[in-house]
Amino acid sequence: MTQPKASLARRREILLARSTLLRRQLVEQAVVLSPVFSTADRLQEAYWWIRAHPEALAAGALALMVWRPRKAWSLGWRAWSMWKLYQRWHATGLSLRRFL
């Protein structure tokens, strides 16, 4: 093998070894984030389940209105107020992304 080819082959081996080491380190360090990712996955699954079964959400709201009407009105009023606040905020052209 010629000198340049041998040099490139050696450099490639070094880079592959370094890449393998970095992958192992990434896997070891990503273990810390596992609970965060599993929680995010569960939230996403719950979101998609609610989107597929809106009747369950309606049944829960109806049950709340029957057993705790005062609490239902309180939560409804709070949700309505937050929605109106969001609409006003959005109408001004401001975005939460600027502040996050």
Order of alpha helices (4+ residues) and beta strands (2+ residues): alpha-alpha-alpha-alpha
